[in-house]
Amino acid sequence: MALLDAQIGLRNSRRLQTAMRSSRLPGINTLADFDFTFQPSVKRDQIDSLHSLGFLDRREYIILLGPPGVGKTHLALSLAVATVESWRRVYYATLAELIASLEEAQQAGTLQHRLKTLGFSTLMIVDEIGYLPISRTGAMLFFQVMARRYERASTILTSNKTFEEWGEIFGDEVMAAALIDRLLHHCHIVNIRGNSYRLRHHADVRSALRGPPAKPKEKAGREADRRTARSDCVPPLPPSLVDGLVRGRHFASQGFRGLGAGSPGGRPGQRCEGSRGAHRRAQSARGGASRLDTPHRARRSVAPTTSR
């Protein structure tokens, strides 16, 4: 009995491998491998319901939309693997590959046979709609495939373009509208919004290459050097004005037009003058003109007066 079970298991495994190869799947992706935590916009309940494969019996469509790298092809392939495991026929192709095969069949005079063959698959997956431009003839051939499969078999489509942009993809707004009308009649839409899963490690590398932020001590040292340089060209101020200057610079840096009644040292409607205004007021109080009122070149050209 155990030997018979082993032989049956081996035969089923070989049949499954043959079905996988005939479906032309680019890889074996399963739902267990999909990282839902990385793409929180994906509804887990909806994906689990689709993997019950009830949409195959109802001959419904599935459209996966989103930017590159968010997992559209992964989910499509996981549905294909589940379909193959249920012993149903699957056909996978990108849009460019499908159109190329249809154009070859048209040139060889076997287009109708090719269209009939594509209608036999229980599930067809057309991947990468919108990535590469297609000709008008190719768009018409693709429309014939979808028209033949309408309400007869299920199809999964993936695209990085919204429905409004499909007219540009197929080069005909009317044909795109007719295609979308058929697709949306019996359709499940999975709209994925998020970052590329392929670039998750590259983001970590970029943050590591930025290096640690500047140390506070170094920044404080540079600020002290700038203050020392300024003190060499500006005369010292009375200690009584230091607090006013500090408050003036603080509120000026905050973008305030005036000091409120509740501000320290301020009156309602009082204008924040900053260090230049405070220095002029200090010079006026001492009865002399401020050096800040004299142009730089004028100060250098004035010669000292000699007493007679």
Secondary structure, 3 states (H helix, E strand, C coil): CHHHHHHHHHHHHHHHHHHHHHCCCCCCCCHHHCCCCCCCCCCHHHHHHHCCCHHHHHCCEEEEECCCCCCHHHHHHHHHHHHHHCCCCEEEEEHHHHHHHHHHHHHHCCHHHHHHHHCCCCEEEEEEECCCCCCHHHHHHHHHHHHHHCCCCEEEEEECCCHHHHHHHHCCHHHHHHHHHHHHHCEEEEECCCCCCCCHHHHHHHHHHCCCCCCHHHHHHHHHHHHHHHHHHCCCCCHHHHHHHHHHHHHHHCCCCEECCCCCCCCCCEECCHHHHHHHHHHHHCCCCCHHHCCHHHHHHCCCCCCC
